[in-house]
Amino acid sequence: MMKSRFSLGLMALLPSFVLAHPGHLETDHALMSGILHPLGGLDHLLAMVAVGLWAALLGQQTKKAIWAVPMSFVVVMIVGFVVGLNIGEVPMSEQAIAASVLVMGLAAAWAKQVPVVLASVMVAAFAFFHGVAHGAEMGEGTAGLFALGFVLSTVALHLVGVAIGVGLYKHHGLSRTIGTAIGLAGIGFFFA
């Protein structure tokens, strides 16, 4: 009975996932559109999870990495959003987003222990392009609510990655497999 209700609930949400990109929803649904947008693009989704996963793995050495690395992503993504909103697409944005999936996935896969500042700068550089892509796709009228939505969704995806990393603390092989799969998906995005 519980599975049936859960499945029915998921099916009710499907039309919303189809409409995850801006322009499909009316102004009064900008917040929900922003929340759903990162979930509608596999490149964004995988990059966000990889950032959280890498932060958790870095956090095994330095606890502040668990919040500092994802926070740097979110802050710079907002800056990129403002840039994208005001000037539009930046050259090579799609390639930078594909590279972010590749690099973040492989960084998580190999649990590279680097200083938190270096990891934060690295994810921030990629975050800029994710933000630009969101901003360039958005109309100005509902930008604030849309931005709030995709920031909330991004934080949630980072938390999923952190939870995976913490949950797999003793299973390095599995976390490497997940990171490698994300990295390989990044290679695929270069050819998509």
Residue, then its C-alpha position, 0 to 999 in steps of 0.5 A: m500500500m505504501k509503495s503504491r502511494f509513493s509511486l502515485g505521488l511520483m507520477a503526479l510530479l512527472p509533469s513538473f519535471v518536464l517543465a523544469h526549464p524557465g519559460h515553461l512556467e508562469t511568473d507565479h511559479a518561478l520559485m518552483s521552476g528554479i527548484l526544478h531546473p538543476l534537477g532537469g539537467l543531468d550535467h548540473l545535477l551530477a556536478m552538484v552531487a560531485v561537489g558534495l561528495w568531494a567535500a565529504l571526502l575532503g572533510q575526513q581530513t578537515k571538517k570545514a571542507i564539508w561546508a566551505v567547498p559547497m558554500s564557495f560553489v553556491v556563492v560564486m554560482i550566484v555571482g555567475f547568475v547575475v552576470g548571465l542575467n545581465i550580459g547573457e551567455v559567456p563563451m565556452s560555458e557549456q564546455a566549462i560545465a561539462a569539464s566541471v562534471l568531469v573534474m569534480g567527479l574524478a576529484a571525488a573518485w580519487a579522493k584527492q586531498v588538497p587544501v580546502v582553499l584550493a578545492s573551494v577556488m576550483v569549485a568556485a571557478f566551475a560554479f561561475f559557469h553554472g550560474v551564468a547558464h542559469g542566468a542567461e536562460m532566465g527572464e528578468g521579471t522573475a529572476g529573484l524567485f527563480a534564483l532562490g529556487f535553484v540555490l535551494s536545489t543546489v544546496a540540497l544536491h550538495l547535501v545529497g553528495v555529502a550524505i553519500g560521501v559520509g555514508l560511504y566513509k568506509h567503502h572507498g571503492l564504492s565512492r570511487t566508483i560513483g565519482t568515476a561514473i560522474g567523471l565519465a558522464g562529464i566526458g560524454f557531455f563534451f560530445a552531447 
